[in-house]
């Protein structure tokens, strides 16, 4: 009886095992075939005419930047402006405590009065042949020196105050009231601006691009702070030496903001328009599968329905087209759909 039950259990187990194997085989057969061709669309590489332009990015500043300081050292008495505050030409911005300066100036006044009296007495004695010519000349020299000392003290007193030489605004305040500051130590960093044409976008370009850019060439600039707006500009100045930190050459673009009010440090994207037109090898933007700086990759269909991944050098691009410097030629075909799923072992079928 026990043997009969054991046979029944073994038979049931074998049946379940057979059923499960059959089910697994059925599921495996329903999986998609890994070698199935991937449908793709292709486009032809073209040689197109285009308006040449150089693209670059940079930060906004103004034409005249300055670090204002006192000519002499002393104790800061007042700073009359704050960071970000606008000022007008001739406005008083900061002063030193002038107690010591006034004392020095008064001492120079007393010394000058004494030198005048000494010169007067010796001059009278010289007329009476009592004083010598040398004594007269010495008192004349002392008088001249006293006058120059007073001029110096008066000059220093004048530059114990900082006045604005043009309209502008305070970029950074570098000192505070009550601090002792040395001669020439910056107190305020300011940006002078007269009208909207004094805003400058400083961009970096390569040496080849620098050679193709000329002063007064037109440009257009967009800023993230002003979406959907394009501002006109022109090349104002070219640097004559490369930046030692980055190795690029600096180009300064004067921007016309019209009624907009920008701020120092805004990030801008510039397109400098070159004279005349040129031709370039162009592919659709969708053909690009990878990009790292100026290097990118595309997939090119082969005659046996395989694909080849090719490296291309990118010259410039926008949301529709990519200008290629090298890697593909006019007349070549590139894949523009489903290329994210491709590798060099893939098989493709070209869709119309």
ChimeraX attribute file (.defattr): number of C-alpha atoms within 10 A of each C-alpha:
attribute: neighborCount
match mode: 1-to-1
recipient: residues
	/A:1	5
	/A:2	7
	/A:3	8
	/A:4	8
	/A:5	10
	/A:6	11
	/A:7	11
	/A:8	12
	/A:9	12
	/A:10	11
	/A:11	12
	/A:12	12
	/A:13	12
	/A:14	12
	/A:15	12
	/A:16	12
	/A:17	12
	/A:18	12
	/A:19	12
	/A:20	12
	/A:21	12
	/A:22	12
	/A:23	11
	/A:24	11
	/A:25	11
	/A:26	11
	/A:27	10
	/A:28	10
	/A:29	9
	/A:30	8
	/A:31	8
	/A:32	8
	/A:33	8
	/A:34	8
	/A:35	10
	/A:36	11
	/A:37	14
	/A:38	17
	/A:39	14
	/A:40	17
	/A:41	18
	/A:42	18
	/A:43	17
	/A:44	16
	/A:45	18
	/A:46	19
	/A:47	16
	/A:48	13
	/A:49	12
	/A:50	13
	/A:51	12
	/A:52	16
	/A:53	20
	/A:54	17
	/A:55	20
	/A:56	18
	/A:57	18
	/A:58	20
	/A:59	15
	/A:60	23
	/A:61	20
	/A:62	23
	/A:63	18
	/A:64	15
	/A:65	14
	/A:66	13
	/A:67	16
	/A:68	20
	/A:69	23
	/A:70	23
	/A:71	18
	/A:72	16
	/A:73	16
	/A:74	21
	/A:75	18
	/A:76	22
	/A:77	18
	/A:78	16
	/A:79	20
	/A:80	11
	/A:81	17
	/A:82	14
	/A:83	14
	/A:84	16
	/A:85	12
	/A:86	16
	/A:87	19
	/A:88	17
	/A:89	13
	/A:90	12
	/A:91	15
	/A:92	16
	/A:93	20
	/A:94	24
	/A:95	20
	/A:96	26
	/A:97	16
	/A:98	16
	/A:99	10
	/A:100	13
	/A:101	19
	/A:102	15
	/A:103	12
	/A:104	18
	/A:105	20
	/A:106	15
	/A:107	16
	/A:108	22
	/A:109	19
	/A:110	13
	/A:111	18
	/A:112	21
	/A:113	15
	/A:114	15
	/A:115	20
	/A:116	18
	/A:117	13
	/A:118	17
	/A:119	21
	/A:120	15
	/A:121	13
	/A:122	21
	/A:123	21
	/A:124	13
	/A:125	15
	/A:126	16
	/A:127	11
	/A:128	9
	/A:129	10
	/A:130	11
	/A:131	15
	/A:132	13
	/A:133	13
	/A:134	10
	/A:135	15
	/A:136	19
	/A:137	14
	/A:138	14
	/A:139	20
	/A:140	19
	/A:141	14
	/A:142	18
	/A:143	21
	/A:144	14
	/A:145	16
	/A:146	22
	/A:147	18
	/A:148	14
	/A:149	19
	/A:150	20
	/A:151	15
	/A:152	15
	/A:153	19
	/A:154	18
	/A:155	13
	/A:156	19
	/A:157	19
	/A:158	13
	/A:159	15
	/A:160	22
	/A:161	21
	/A:162	21
	/A:163	17
	/A:164	18
	/A:165	12
	/A:166	16
	/A:167	17
	/A:168	22
	/A:169	20
	/A:170	19
	/A:171	21
	/A:172	16
	/A:173	18
	/A:174	14
	/A:175	18
	/A:176	16
	/A:177	15
	/A:178	14
	/A:179	12
	/A:180	13
	/A:181	19
	/A:182	14
	/A:183	11
	/A:184	13
	/A:185	16
	/A:186	16
	/A:187	21
	/A:188	24
	/A:189	17
	/A:190	25
	/A:191	24
	/A:192	24
	/A:193	19
	/A:194	15
	/A:195	12
	/A:196	17
	/A:197	15
	/A:198	18
	/A:199	26
	/A:200	26
	/A:201	28
	/A:202	22
	/A:203	20
	/A:204	21
	/A:205	19
	/A:206	13
	/A:207	13
	/A:208	9
	/A:209	15
	/A:210	18
	/A:211	11
	/A:212	11
	/A:213	19
	/A:214	17
	/A:215	13
	/A:216	13
	/A:217	15
	/A:218	18
	/A:219	21
	/A:220	18
	/A:221	22
	/A:222	18
	/A:223	19
	/A:224	11
	/A:225	12
	/A:226	12
	/A:227	8
	/A:228	8
	/A:229	10
	/A:230	14
	/A:231	15
	/A:232	17
	/A:233	25
	/A:234	21
	/A:235	21
	/A:236	18
	/A:237	16
	/A:238	17
	/A:239	13
	/A:240	10
	/A:241	10
	/A:242	15
	/A:243	12
	/A:244	8
	/A:245	6
	/A:246	8
	/A:247	13
	/A:248	18
	/A:249	21
	/A:250	22
	/A:251	23
	/A:252	23
	/A:253	31
	/A:254	25
	/A:255	23
	/A:256	19
	/A:257	17
	/A:258	11
	/A:259	7
	/A:260	9
	/A:261	8
	/A:262	15
	/A:263	14
	/A:264	15
	/A:265	12
	/A:266	14
	/A:267	16
	/A:268	18
	/A:269	18
	/A:270	24
	/A:271	18
	/A:272	22
	/A:273	19
	/A:274	17
	/A:275	14
	/A:276	9
	/A:277	11
	/A:278	12
	/A:279	13
	/A:280	18
	/A:281	20
	/A:282	25
	/A:283	28
	/A:284	21
	/A:285	15
	/A:286	18
	/A:287	24
	/A:288	22
	/A:289	17
	/A:290	13
	/A:291	14
	/A:292	9
	/A:293	9
	/A:294	12
	/A:295	16
	/A:296	17
	/A:297	18
	/A:298	24
	/A:299	24
	/A:300	21
	/A:301	21
	/A:302	12
	/A:303	6
	/A:304	8
	/A:305	13
	/A:306	18
	/A:307	22
	/A:308	16
	/A:309	15
	/A:310	13
	/A:311	17
	/A:312	19
	/A:313	18
	/A:314	21
	/A:315	18
	/A:316	15
	/A:317	15
	/A:318	9
	/A:319	8
	/A:320	9
	/A:321	15
	/A:322	20
	/A:323	22
	/A:324	23
	/A:325	17
	/A:326	13
	/A:327	15
	/A:328	21
	/A:329	16
	/A:330	14
	/A:331	12
	/A:332	13
	/A:333	21
	/A:334	26
	/A:335	23
	/A:336	22
	/A:337	17
	/A:338	15
	/A:339	21
	/A:340	12
	/A:341	8
	/A:342	20
	/A:343	13
	/A:344	11
	/A:345	10
	/A:346	16
	/A:347	19
	/A:348	21
	/A:349	14
	/A:350	13
	/A:351	10
	/A:352	7
